[in-house]
């Protein structure tokens, strides 16, 4: 008999239920009034009355504001990866995929001739790497002339070359201004698109490992595995994923650099506080909100939003920066929360004007006046007007500052983005800087000093340990050093230099064979070891070595493509092969692991390089003589062959960068026999793009393997 209340991975369970529903559609139960997005009437009288009263936009802009909200959201994406790969991919996008768009006309209601579609570069995004298309996701998926663009977005998203993300969602990480040495906390991180940006900014200096790190936290255990999936595409040893209620996020202990024998509380240099919200600024993406919107949504969330922001300020270092953001129009969730924090914190934190970091972005300044409302749509000028029955819902802290106090708070430094400004969703952003300890932090310090005086010891009853939800995670077992049982053979085989710190390697098991070995940065290692008993760590480290019990290989571990960028600076010359372009293309196009290309098919140059190379895992390096493009892949020197150890999505990515033929992967789903289920037809290219050609291996994290298997 199974255990009662057995833990279930909700993320994977929802995926299984969705697939089962697709295979065996069931009639809606009585009382189920859900509608398909296209059938939803995009109107809500209470929504219109509320925001007209709040004056979220000038009266003359109201028709344009409302009209934009009723349209589907355009597609946006940004190019990611190393600078040389991003530049090469950007050139391909402009020359190949954007030229297709110039031949497509967008049908607009009321006009006979379709409008021209011009890709729009986001002027405020660093490096010019973000683009917006005047096409919704469904437009791209359903238009046969754009199937190559659709396949490109799917395959490159899987390979990590592209990240699809709503335009306004990209703003908070940009204004957070992350540098490689910063310790960064993302308090409410799932699903992880902003976390991905933070990691990209952290790795701005590509030639060395960042000294900082990103801690990505979420309260929902199942959503944490979405973060794991996002992080895997970025291959960083400097990320830590945790599962906590961010309003009561525990303090983190680290080694004191000034006094290595002691510890100190970690304060973060940068904190992203993208709090849970009513989401009414995402109506273009989530039209079902039209059906269920009410004033109560924002009122109910105000308290938790404030508590998360307050805890974020407590964890922030002096001189540090915190970004508070929501995808809501509601001033109760936005300016009211900001005002409340500024009121409580006094002069210890201040709002920062960051408009100079967002050139070309249209926006409104933060509101300085608003009226809280009860569920019956009655608005109040002050708390004294609120009837007793609504006083638990409409709280005194929700009201705006008095006119004479406005200069103290600078609420006009907040940023409000509305849908009609530049054809996006809506968003709210406020940037804080901490200039001195918070008033209650000073009180806590004084209390601690008093408590440190010798007093008579009192025995306290044992505290009840908080039960953590979700699965019990596998342990993080770090190597003891160069004498770790498997490390000497790895060090010798790959000729690892003396600068490599073997103590930053870890496995996820105490006993049995080590299957996967992960690498973390020294700071992440310190955080894990000092806090594993106090915080629930879901995942950390990038997979660097994978067990490969091959009789022809002297070392039982091969390299992993995921961790190659982190380990390659330490690997000696004897396991490196400087391969020519034509040979690299040959390796990538012949990706069938059971039929790798034999050595006689390669150029004389490559044959000579691998002639004396011992059988087993190696590094294939390519430097383009005509551009700055550099590629580094995990290879395998067989007895009579040479192949690449890459996932199919990575193979397509590299072939695309090399300008080689990848047509066998670029399937036109409209030309294939349509399966019974349209969704299956659209999912197939994604599944193909995610398929891995290398042998499956245990994932990093106790349930990550299950998440990965359902994510495509």
C-alpha positions as CSV (number, residue, x, y, z in Angstrom):
1,X,0.0,0.0,0.0
2,X,1.4,3.4,-1.0
3,X,2.1,6.2,1.5
4,X,-0.6,8.6,2.2
5,X,-0.1,12.2,1.0
6,X,2.8,11.2,-1.1
7,X,4.7,14.2,-2.6
8,X,3.8,14.8,-6.2
9,X,5.8,16.9,-8.7
10,X,3.0,19.3,-9.7
11,X,4.9,20.6,-12.7
12,X,5.3,17.2,-14.3
13,X,1.8,16.1,-13.2
14,X,0.2,19.1,-15.0
15,X,2.1,18.2,-18.2
16,X,0.9,14.6,-18.0
17,X,-2.7,15.6,-17.4
18,X,-2.5,18.1,-20.4
19,X,-1.2,15.3,-22.7
20,X,-3.9,12.9,-21.5
21,X,-6.6,15.6,-22.1
22,X,-5.3,16.1,-25.6
23,X,-5.4,12.3,-26.3
24,X,-8.8,11.8,-24.7
25,X,-10.8,15.1,-24.8
26,X,-13.6,15.2,-22.1
27,X,-16.7,17.2,-22.0
28,X,-16.5,20.2,-19.7
29,X,-18.1,19.5,-16.3
30,X,-21.3,21.4,-15.4
31,X,-20.5,24.9,-14.3
32,X,-17.2,25.1,-16.2
33,X,-17.5,28.4,-18.0
34,X,-13.9,28.6,-19.3
35,X,-13.6,29.9,-22.9
36,X,-11.0,29.6,-25.6
37,X,-8.9,32.8,-25.7
38,X,-10.2,33.7,-29.2
39,X,-13.8,33.5,-27.9
40,X,-13.3,35.8,-24.9
41,X,-15.0,39.2,-25.1
42,X,-12.3,41.6,-24.1
43,X,-14.3,44.0,-22.0
44,X,-14.9,44.5,-18.3
45,X,-16.9,47.5,-17.2
46,X,-15.4,47.5,-13.6
47,X,-11.9,47.5,-15.0
48,X,-12.6,50.5,-17.2
49,X,-14.4,52.4,-14.4
50,X,-11.6,51.7,-11.9
51,X,-8.7,52.8,-14.1
52,X,-10.5,55.8,-15.6
53,X,-11.1,57.0,-12.0
54,X,-7.4,56.3,-11.1
55,X,-6.3,58.3,-14.2
56,X,-3.6,55.8,-15.1
57,X,-3.2,57.5,-18.5
58,X,-4.2,61.0,-19.8
59,X,-7.9,61.2,-20.8
60,X,-7.0,61.9,-24.5
61,X,-4.9,58.6,-24.6
62,X,-7.7,56.4,-23.1
63,X,-9.2,55.1,-26.4
64,X,-5.7,54.2,-27.6
65,X,-4.9,52.5,-24.3
66,X,-8.1,50.4,-24.3
67,X,-7.7,49.5,-28.0
68,X,-4.1,48.3,-27.5
69,X,-5.2,46.1,-24.6
70,X,-7.6,44.2,-26.8
71,X,-5.0,43.2,-29.4
72,X,-2.7,40.2,-29.2
73,X,0.8,40.7,-27.9
74,X,3.6,41.0,-30.5
75,X,6.5,38.5,-30.5
76,X,9.8,39.7,-29.0
77,X,13.1,37.9,-28.5
78,X,16.7,38.7,-27.7
79,X,20.0,37.1,-28.9
80,X,22.0,35.5,-26.1
81,X,25.2,33.6,-25.7
82,X,28.9,34.6,-26.1
83,X,29.6,37.8,-27.9
84,X,31.1,36.3,-31.0
85,X,28.2,33.8,-31.3
86,X,25.6,36.5,-30.6
87,X,27.1,38.7,-33.3
88,X,27.2,35.9,-35.9
89,X,23.6,34.9,-35.0
90,X,22.4,38.5,-35.2
91,X,23.8,38.9,-38.7
92,X,22.0,35.7,-39.8
93,X,18.7,36.9,-38.3
94,X,19.0,40.2,-40.1
95,X,20.1,38.8,-43.5
96,X,17.9,35.7,-43.6
97,X,14.8,35.7,-41.4
98,X,14.0,39.4,-41.4
99,X,14.1,39.5,-45.2
100,X,11.3,36.9,-45.2
101,X,9.2,39.3,-43.1
102,X,9.5,42.0,-45.7
103,X,7.5,39.8,-48.1
104,X,4.6,39.2,-45.6
105,X,1.7,41.6,-45.2
106,X,-0.3,41.7,-42.0
107,X,-4.0,41.8,-42.5
108,X,-5.6,44.7,-40.5
109,X,-9.3,44.8,-39.9
110,X,-11.0,47.5,-42.0
111,X,-8.2,47.7,-44.6
112,X,-8.1,45.8,-47.9
113,X,-4.3,45.9,-48.3
114,X,-2.2,44.3,-45.5
115,X,0.4,46.4,-43.7
116,X,4.1,45.9,-44.1
117,X,5.8,44.2,-41.2
118,X,9.1,45.8,-40.1
119,X,11.2,44.2,-37.3
120,X,11.8,46.8,-34.6
121,X,15.1,46.9,-32.6
122,X,14.6,47.9,-29.0
123,X,16.9,50.9,-28.7
124,X,17.3,50.7,-24.9
125,X,18.5,47.1,-24.7
126,X,22.3,46.7,-24.4
127,X,24.1,45.7,-27.5
128,X,21.0,46.1,-29.7
129,X,20.3,42.4,-29.2
130,X,16.5,42.6,-28.6
131,X,13.9,42.7,-31.4
132,X,10.1,43.0,-31.6
133,X,8.0,41.7,-34.5
134,X,4.5,43.0,-35.2
135,X,3.3,39.4,-35.2
136,X,1.8,37.4,-32.4
137,X,3.1,33.9,-31.6
138,X,0.0,32.4,-33.3
139,X,0.6,34.5,-36.4
140,X,4.1,33.0,-36.7
141,X,2.9,29.4,-36.0
142,X,0.0,29.5,-38.5
143,X,1.7,31.3,-41.4
144,X,3.4,28.8,-43.8
145,X,5.6,31.5,-45.3
146,X,7.1,32.0,-41.8
147,X,7.8,28.4,-40.9
148,X,11.5,28.9,-41.1
149,X,11.3,31.8,-38.6
150,X,9.2,29.6,-36.3
151,X,11.6,26.7,-36.5
152,X,14.5,29.2,-35.9
153,X,12.9,30.5,-32.7
154,X,12.1,27.0,-31.4
155,X,15.5,25.5,-32.1
156,X,17.6,28.5,-31.0
157,X,15.5,28.8,-27.8
158,X,16.3,25.2,-27.0
159,X,20.0,25.7,-27.8
160,X,20.2,28.9,-25.7
161,X,21.0,31.2,-28.7
162,X,17.7,33.0,-28.4
163,X,15.4,33.9,-25.5
164,X,11.7,34.7,-26.1
165,X,10.6,37.2,-23.6
166,X,8.0,40.0,-23.5
167,X,9.5,43.4,-24.2
168,X,8.7,45.1,-20.9
169,X,9.7,42.0,-18.9
170,X,13.3,42.7,-20.1
171,X,13.5,46.1,-18.3
172,X,14.0,45.2,-14.6
173,X,17.3,43.3,-15.2
174,X,18.6,46.1,-17.4
175,X,18.1,48.8,-14.8
176,X,19.4,46.6,-12.0
177,X,22.8,47.2,-13.6
178,X,24.5,43.8,-12.7
179,X,28.3,43.5,-12.9
180,X,30.4,40.2,-12.8
181,X,31.4,40.8,-9.2
182,X,27.9,41.4,-7.8
183,X,26.0,39.0,-5.5
184,X,22.5,39.0,-6.9
185,X,19.2,37.8,-5.5
186,X,16.1,37.2,-7.6
187,X,13.4,36.9,-4.9
188,X,10.4,35.7,-7.0
189,X,12.3,34.2,-9.9
190,X,10.0,31.7,-11.7
191,X,9.5,31.1,-14.6
192,X,13.1,32.5,-15.0
193,X,13.3,34.7,-18.1
194,X,14.6,37.6,-15.9
195,X,16.9,35.3,-14.1
196,X,18.4,34.3,-17.4
197,X,19.1,37.9,-18.1
198,X,20.8,38.4,-14.8
199,X,23.1,35.4,-15.5
200,X,23.9,36.8,-18.9
201,X,24.9,40.2,-17.4
202,X,26.9,38.4,-14.7
203,X,28.9,36.7,-17.4
204,X,29.7,39.9,-19.4
205,X,33.4,39.2,-19.1
206,X,33.7,36.0,-21.1
207,X,37.3,35.2,-20.5
208,X,36.9,34.5,-16.8
209,X,34.5,33.1,-14.2
210,X,32.5,35.8,-12.4
211,X,33.3,36.4,-8.8
212,X,29.7,37.1,-8.0
213,X,26.7,34.8,-8.3
214,X,22.9,34.7,-8.8
215,X,20.5,33.2,-6.2
216,X,17.2,32.5,-7.9
217,X,14.4,31.9,-5.4
218,X,10.7,31.0,-5.7
219,X,8.1,30.0,-3.1
220,X,6.5,27.4,-5.4
221,X,8.4,24.1,-5.4
222,X,7.1,23.0,-8.8
223,X,7.9,26.3,-10.4
224,X,11.5,26.0,-9.1
225,X,12.0,23.2,-11.6
226,X,11.1,25.6,-14.4
227,X,14.0,27.7,-13.1
228,X,16.2,24.6,-13.3
229,X,15.2,24.2,-17.0
230,X,16.0,27.9,-17.7
231,X,19.3,27.7,-16.0
232,X,20.4,24.6,-17.8
233,X,20.3,26.5,-21.1
234,X,22.8,29.1,-19.8
235,X,25.4,26.7,-18.4
236,X,26.6,28.8,-15.5
237,X,28.5,27.5,-12.4
238,X,27.4,30.7,-10.6
239,X,23.7,30.1,-10.0
240,X,21.9,28.7,-7.0
241,X,18.2,27.9,-7.1
242,X,16.3,27.9,-3.7
243,X,12.8,27.3,-2.6
244,X,11.5,29.7,0.1
245,X,8.8,32.2,0.9
246,X,10.7,35.4,-0.1
247,X,8.8,37.5,2.5
248,X,10.7,35.5,5.2
249,X,13.8,34.7,3.2
250,X,16.4,33.4,5.7
251,X,19.7,35.2,6.1
252,X,22.7,33.7,4.3
253,X,26.0,33.0,6.1
254,X,29.3,33.2,4.2
255,X,33.0,33.2,5.1
256,X,34.3,36.6,6.2
257,X,37.0,37.6,3.6
258,X,38.7,39.8,6.2
259,X,38.8,37.1,8.8
260,X,38.6,33.6,7.0
261,X,38.3,31.8,10.3
262,X,34.9,33.4,11.0
263,X,31.6,34.0,9.2
264,X,29.3,36.9,8.4
265,X,25.8,37.6,7.1
266,X,25.7,37.9,3.3
267,X,24.2,41.1,2.0
268,X,23.4,41.2,-1.7
269,X,24.7,44.0,-4.1
270,X,21.6,43.6,-6.4
271,X,18.1,42.4,-5.7
272,X,15.3,41.8,-8.1
273,X,11.9,42.0,-6.5
274,X,9.4,41.1,-9.3
275,X,6.6,40.4,-6.9
276,X,3.4,38.3,-7.4
277,X,0.7,40.6,-8.7
278,X,-2.8,40.7,-10.2
279,X,-1.3,40.7,-13.7
280,X,-3.9,43.0,-15.3
281,X,-1.1,44.6,-17.4
282,X,-0.7,41.2,-19.2
283,X,-4.3,41.3,-20.6
284,X,-2.9,41.1,-24.1
285,X,-1.2,37.8,-23.3
286,X,-3.7,36.5,-20.8
287,X,-7.2,37.6,-22.0
288,X,-8.9,35.4,-19.4
289,X,-8.1,38.2,-16.9
290,X,-10.9,40.2,-18.5
291,X,-13.4,37.7,-17.1
292,X,-12.2,37.6,-13.5
293,X,-10.8,41.1,-12.9
294,X,-11.9,42.9,-9.7
295,X,-10.6,45.5,-7.3
296,X,-10.1,42.9,-4.7
297,X,-7.2,41.3,-6.5
298,X,-4.8,44.3,-6.0
299,X,-6.1,45.0,-2.5
300,X,-5.4,41.4,-1.4
301,X,-1.9,41.4,-2.7
302,X,-0.7,44.7,-1.3
303,X,0.4,43.2,2.0
304,X,2.5,40.3,0.6
305,X,4.1,42.7,-1.9
306,X,5.1,45.0,0.8
307,X,6.5,42.2,3.0
308,X,8.6,40.9,0.1
309,X,9.9,44.4,-0.7
310,X,10.7,45.0,2.9
311,X,12.6,41.8,3.3
312,X,14.5,42.6,0.1
313,X,15.6,45.9,1.5
314,X,16.8,44.1,4.7
315,X,19.0,41.7,2.6
316,X,20.4,44.6,0.5
317,X,24.0,45.8,1.1
318,X,24.7,49.5,1.7
319,X,25.1,51.2,-1.7
320,X,23.2,48.3,-3.3
321,X,20.4,48.5,-5.8
322,X,16.9,46.9,-5.6
323,X,14.4,46.8,-8.4
324,X,10.7,46.5,-7.5
325,X,8.4,45.5,-10.4
326,X,4.9,44.3,-11.3
327,X,3.0,43.5,-14.4
328,X,0.0,45.5,-13.0
329,X,-1.5,48.9,-13.7
330,X,-2.9,49.1,-10.1
331,X,-1.4,51.9,-8.0
332,X,-2.3,49.9,-4.9
333,X,0.2,47.3,-6.0
334,X,2.7,49.8,-7.3
335,X,3.1,53.3,-5.9
336,X,1.2,52.5,-2.7
337,X,3.7,49.7,-1.9
338,X,6.7,51.9,-2.8
339,X,5.3,54.8,-0.7
340,X,4.7,52.5,2.3
341,X,8.3,51.2,2.2
342,X,9.8,54.7,1.9
343,X,7.6,55.9,4.8
344,X,8.8,53.1,7.1
345,X,12.4,53.2,6.0
346,X,12.9,56.9,6.4
347,X,16.0,58.2,4.6
348,X,17.8,54.9,4.6
349,X,16.5,54.1,1.0
350,X,15.7,56.3,-1.9
351,X,14.2,56.1,-5.3
352,X,16.7,56.4,-8.2
353,X,15.9,58.0,-11.6
354,X,17.1,55.4,-14.3
355,X,15.5,56.9,-17.4
356,X,19.0,57.6,-18.8
357,X,19.5,53.8,-18.9
358,X,16.4,53.3,-21.1
359,X,17.0,55.6,-24.2
360,X,14.0,55.6,-26.5
361,X,11.6,53.9,-24.1
362,X,8.2,55.7,-23.9
363,X,6.7,55.8,-20.4
364,X,4.8,57.8,-17.9
365,X,6.2,58.9,-14.5
366,X,4.9,57.3,-11.3
367,X,1.6,58.4,-10.0
368,X,1.4,60.7,-6.9
369,X,-2.3,60.5,-6.3
370,X,-4.8,57.6,-6.4
371,X,-8.0,56.4,-4.6
372,X,-8.2,53.0,-3.0
373,X,-11.6,51.2,-3.6
374,X,-13.6,48.5,-2.0
375,X,-15.0,45.5,-3.9
376,X,-18.3,47.3,-4.4
377,X,-16.4,49.9,-6.5
378,X,-16.6,52.7,-4.0
379,X,-13.6,55.0,-3.9
380,X,-12.1,56.7,-0.8
381,X,-10.1,59.8,-0.3
382,X,-8.9,58.8,3.1
383,X,-9.2,55.9,5.6
384,X,-11.7,57.8,7.7
385,X,-14.2,57.4,4.9
386,X,-13.9,53.6,4.7
387,X,-16.9,51.7,6.3
388,X,-16.0,49.3,9.1
389,X,-16.9,46.2,7.0
390,X,-14.2,47.2,4.4
391,X,-11.5,48.3,6.8
392,X,-9.7,44.9,6.7
393,X,-9.5,45.1,2.9
394,X,-8.8,48.8,2.4
395,X,-5.9,49.6,4.8
396,X,-4.5,53.0,5.9
397,X,-1.1,52.2,4.2
398,X,-2.8,52.1,0.8
399,X,-3.5,55.8,0.6
400,X,-1.3,58.3,-1.2
401,X,1.0,60.7,0.6
402,X,-0.2,64.2,1.5
403,X,0.5,66.8,-1.1
404,X,3.0,68.6,1.2
405,X,5.0,65.3,1.6
406,X,5.4,64.5,-2.1
407,X,8.9,66.0,-2.4
408,X,10.1,63.5,0.3
409,X,9.3,60.4,-1.7
410,X,10.0,61.3,-5.4
411,X,7.3,58.9,-6.6
412,X,7.7,60.4,-10.1
413,X,10.9,58.5,-10.4
414,X,8.9,55.3,-10.8
415,X,8.4,54.1,-14.4
416,X,5.0,53.2,-15.8
417,X,4.8,51.6,-19.3
418,X,1.4,51.3,-21.0
419,X,0.5,49.1,-23.9
420,X,-0.1,51.9,-26.4
421,X,3.2,53.5,-25.8
422,X,5.2,51.1,-28.1
423,X,2.9,48.1,-28.7
424,X,3.8,46.1,-25.6
425,X,2.3,44.8,-22.4
426,X,2.1,47.1,-19.3
427,X,4.7,47.2,-16.5
428,X,5.7,49.1,-13.4
429,X,9.3,49.6,-12.3
430,X,10.8,51.3,-9.2
431,X,14.5,51.4,-8.5
432,X,15.8,51.7,-4.9
433,X,19.2,52.5,-3.5
434,X,20.1,51.7,0.1
435,X,22.1,54.6,1.6
436,X,22.1,53.6,5.3
437,X,20.9,50.8,7.6
438,X,17.1,50.5,7.9
439,X,15.7,51.9,11.2
440,X,14.7,48.4,12.5
441,X,18.1,47.0,11.4
442,X,19.8,49.5,13.8
443,X,17.4,48.3,16.6
444,X,18.2,44.7,15.8
445,X,22.0,45.4,16.0
446,X,21.6,47.0,19.5
447,X,19.5,44.1,20.7
448,X,22.2,41.6,19.4
449,X,24.9,43.5,21.3
450,X,22.9,43.4,24.5
451,X,22.3,39.7,24.0
452,X,26.0,39.0,23.6
453,X,26.7,40.1,27.2
454,X,27.2,37.1,29.5
455,X,23.9,36.0,31.0
456,X,22.7,33.0,32.9
457,X,22.1,30.2,30.3
458,X,18.4,29.3,29.9
459,X,17.3,26.1,28.3
460,X,14.7,26.6,25.6
461,X,12.3,24.0,24.3
462,X,13.4,22.7,20.9
463,X,12.0,24.8,18.0
464,X,9.6,23.0,15.6
465,X,11.4,22.8,12.3
466,X,9.4,24.2,9.4
467,X,8.3,21.5,7.0
468,X,9.5,22.2,3.5
469,X,7.2,21.4,0.6
470,X,8.1,19.3,-2.5
471,X,10.7,16.6,-2.9
472,X,13.5,15.9,-0.5
473,X,16.5,17.0,-2.6
474,X,19.6,14.9,-3.0
475,X,22.7,16.1,-1.0
476,X,25.4,18.3,-2.4
477,X,28.7,16.4,-1.8
478,X,31.8,18.4,-2.6
479,X,35.2,16.8,-3.5
480,X,37.6,16.7,-0.6
481,X,40.4,17.8,-2.9
482,X,42.9,16.4,-5.4
483,X,42.9,13.1,-3.5
484,X,39.2,12.4,-4.2
485,X,38.9,8.8,-5.5
486,X,38.0,9.7,-9.1
487,X,39.9,13.0,-9.5
488,X,43.5,11.9,-10.1
489,X,42.6,10.0,-13.3
490,X,40.5,13.1,-14.5
491,X,43.3,15.5,-13.7
492,X,45.9,13.4,-15.5
493,X,43.8,12.5,-18.6
494,X,42.7,16.1,-19.2
495,X,46.0,17.6,-18.0
496,X,44.2,20.1,-15.7
497,X,46.5,22.9,-14.6
498,X,47.3,23.8,-11.0
499,X,44.9,26.7,-10.9
500,X,41.9,24.4,-11.1
501,X,40.2,24.0,-7.7
502,X,39.0,20.4,-7.4
503,X,37.1,21.3,-4.2
504,X,34.6,23.2,-6.4
505,X,33.4,19.9,-7.9
506,X,30.4,18.1,-6.4
507,X,28.2,15.1,-6.9
508,X,24.7,14.4,-5.7
509,X,25.2,11.2,-3.8
510,X,27.2,10.0,-0.8
511,X,27.5,6.3,-1.8
512,X,27.8,4.4,-5.0
513,X,29.4,5.4,-8.3
514,X,29.7,9.0,-9.1
515,X,27.6,9.4,-12.3
516,X,27.7,13.2,-12.9
517,X,30.2,15.7,-11.6
518,X,29.2,19.4,-11.4
519,X,31.2,22.5,-11.1
520,X,30.4,25.6,-9.0
521,X,32.2,28.9,-8.4
522,X,34.1,29.2,-5.0
523,X,31.5,31.6,-3.7
524,X,28.6,29.3,-4.5
525,X,30.4,26.5,-2.9
526,X,30.8,28.5,0.3
527,X,27.1,29.5,0.3
528,X,26.0,25.8,-0.1
529,X,28.3,24.5,2.6
530,X,27.5,27.2,5.1
531,X,23.7,27.2,4.6
532,X,22.6,23.8,3.3
533,X,20.9,23.0,6.6
534,X,19.0,26.3,6.7
535,X,17.8,26.9,3.2
536,X,16.2,24.5,0.7
537,X,18.6,24.4,-2.3
538,X,16.9,22.9,-5.4
539,X,19.8,23.0,-7.8
540,X,23.3,24.4,-8.4
541,X,26.3,23.7,-10.5
542,X,26.9,23.0,-14.2
543,X,27.4,19.4,-15.4
544,X,31.1,19.1,-16.3
545,X,32.1,15.4,-16.3
546,X,29.8,12.4,-17.1
547,X,30.7,8.8,-16.2
548,X,31.5,6.9,-19.4
549,X,32.7,3.4,-18.7
550,X,34.3,2.7,-22.0
551,X,37.0,0.0,-22.2
552,X,39.0,2.1,-24.7
553,X,39.2,5.2,-22.4
554,X,41.8,5.5,-19.7
555,X,39.6,7.9,-17.7
556,X,36.0,6.8,-16.7
557,X,34.6,10.4,-17.2
558,X,34.0,12.3,-20.5
559,X,33.5,16.0,-20.8
560,X,30.0,17.5,-20.9
561,X,29.0,20.3,-23.3
562,X,27.1,22.0,-20.6
563,X,30.2,22.8,-18.5
564,X,32.7,23.0,-21.2
565,X,33.0,26.8,-21.2
566,X,33.8,26.7,-17.5
567,X,36.4,23.9,-17.6
568,X,38.2,24.6,-20.9
569,X,40.6,27.3,-19.5
570,X,42.1,24.6,-17.3
571,X,42.4,21.7,-19.8
572,X,45.9,21.0,-21.3
573,X,46.8,21.0,-24.9
574,X,46.9,17.2,-25.3
575,X,43.1,16.8,-25.3
576,X,42.5,19.7,-27.7
577,X,42.0,19.5,-31.4
578,X,42.1,22.7,-33.6
579,X,39.7,21.5,-36.3
580,X,39.1,23.1,-39.7
581,X,35.7,24.4,-40.8
582,X,35.0,21.7,-43.3
583,X,35.9,19.0,-40.8
584,X,33.7,20.6,-38.1
585,X,30.8,20.7,-40.5
586,X,31.4,17.0,-41.4
587,X,31.3,16.1,-37.7
588,X,28.1,18.0,-37.0
589,X,26.2,16.8,-40.1
590,X,27.0,13.2,-39.3
591,X,25.4,13.2,-35.9
592,X,24.2,9.6,-35.8
593,X,26.1,8.1,-32.8
594,X,26.0,4.6,-34.3
595,X,27.6,5.8,-37.5
596,X,30.2,8.5,-36.7
597,X,32.4,9.8,-39.6
598,X,35.5,7.7,-40.0
599,X,38.9,9.4,-39.9
600,X,39.7,8.9,-43.6
601,X,36.9,11.3,-44.5
602,X,38.6,14.2,-42.7
603,X,41.3,16.5,-44.2
604,X,44.9,15.6,-43.9
605,X,45.3,18.4,-41.3
606,X,42.8,16.9,-38.9
607,X,44.0,13.3,-39.5
608,X,47.5,14.3,-38.4
609,X,46.2,16.1,-35.3
610,X,44.3,13.1,-34.0
611,X,46.8,10.4,-35.2
612,X,48.4,10.2,-31.8
613,X,45.4,11.3,-29.7
614,X,44.3,8.7,-27.2
615,X,40.8,7.3,-27.6
616,X,38.2,9.1,-25.6
617,X,36.7,12.5,-24.8
618,X,38.4,15.6,-26.3
619,X,37.8,19.2,-27.1
620,X,37.1,20.3,-30.7
621,X,38.2,24.0,-31.3
622,X,37.4,26.2,-34.3
623,X,38.5,29.7,-35.1
624,X,37.0,31.3,-38.1
625,X,39.7,33.1,-40.2
626,X,37.2,35.5,-41.8
627,X,35.4,36.7,-38.6
628,X,35.7,36.6,-34.8
629,X,33.6,33.4,-34.5
630,X,35.1,30.8,-32.1
631,X,33.4,27.5,-31.3
632,X,34.3,24.9,-28.7
633,X,32.6,21.5,-28.7
634,X,33.0,18.2,-26.8
635,X,34.3,15.6,-29.2
636,X,35.0,11.8,-29.0
637,X,38.0,10.2,-30.6
638,X,37.0,6.7,-31.5
639,X,39.3,3.9,-32.6
640,X,38.6,4.8,-36.3
641,X,36.4,7.8,-36.0
642,X,35.8,11.3,-34.6
643,X,32.4,12.7,-33.6
644,X,30.8,15.5,-31.6
645,X,29.0,15.1,-28.3
646,X,26.2,17.7,-28.8
647,X,22.4,17.8,-28.4
648,X,20.5,18.1,-31.7
649,X,19.5,21.7,-30.8
650,X,23.2,22.6,-30.3
651,X,24.1,20.8,-33.6
652,X,21.6,22.9,-35.5
653,X,22.8,26.1,-33.8
654,X,26.5,25.4,-34.7
655,X,25.6,24.5,-38.3
656,X,23.6,27.7,-38.6
657,X,26.6,29.8,-37.4
658,X,28.9,28.0,-39.8
659,X,26.6,28.7,-42.8
660,X,26.3,24.9,-43.4
661,X,23.3,22.9,-44.5
662,X,20.9,21.9,-41.7
663,X,17.8,21.4,-43.9
664,X,17.1,17.9,-42.5
665,X,16.2,19.6,-39.2
666,X,14.3,22.5,-40.8
667,X,11.0,20.7,-41.3
668,X,8.0,22.4,-42.9
669,X,5.1,21.1,-40.8
670,X,2.6,22.4,-43.4
671,X,4.0,20.0,-46.0
672,X,3.7,16.9,-43.7
673,X,0.7,14.8,-43.3
674,X,-1.3,16.6,-40.6
675,X,-1.8,14.5,-37.6
676,X,-5.2,14.3,-36.0
677,X,-4.2,16.7,-33.2
678,X,-3.0,20.1,-34.4
679,X,-1.1,20.7,-31.2
680,X,0.9,17.5,-31.7
681,X,1.8,18.8,-35.2
682,X,3.2,22.0,-33.7
683,X,4.9,20.3,-30.8
684,X,6.8,17.8,-33.1
685,X,9.5,20.3,-34.3
686,X,10.1,21.4,-30.8
687,X,10.5,17.8,-29.6
688,X,12.9,17.2,-32.5
689,X,14.9,20.3,-31.6
690,X,15.1,19.2,-28.0
691,X,16.1,15.6,-28.8
692,X,19.6,14.7,-27.5
693,X,21.9,12.5,-29.5
694,X,24.2,11.7,-26.6
695,X,23.4,8.9,-24.1
696,X,20.9,10.0,-21.4
697,X,22.4,10.8,-18.0
698,X,21.1,11.4,-14.5
699,X,20.1,15.0,-14.1
700,X,21.4,17.5,-11.5
701,X,18.5,17.6,-9.0
702,X,16.3,14.8,-7.7
703,X,13.4,15.4,-10.1
704,X,15.1,17.4,-12.8
705,X,15.2,14.4,-15.2
706,X,11.4,14.2,-15.0
707,X,11.0,17.9,-15.7
708,X,13.3,17.8,-18.7
709,X,11.5,14.8,-20.2
710,X,8.2,16.7,-20.1
711,X,9.4,20.2,-21.0
712,X,9.5,19.7,-24.7
